């Protein structure tokens, strides 16, 4: 089994229709995983980067969520239209800043 340099964990959790939190699968995450895999292969990155479906990443309210490791970058509101830009960023070592979800400021209000 190959060990890759980078993993893209895309939430594919599905909740029942009408759930107040929504779900990534209902927002199109299964298609995002397929497109990421295809895009990585097309760029020749399939042996060093792996796109995987994941269970809940606890970011349900912001659309499709994805975590990139080992960089520990969290993306939110990812759509199928974002995949080419994400693949390009992975290929060049960049980050798609407009999709980054930053952790809450732990010192806020203290």
Beta strands, then each sheet from edge to edge (+ up, - down):
strand 1: 6-11
strand 2: 49-54
strand 3: 64-69
strand 4: 73-78
sheet 1: 2+ 1+ 3- 4+
end
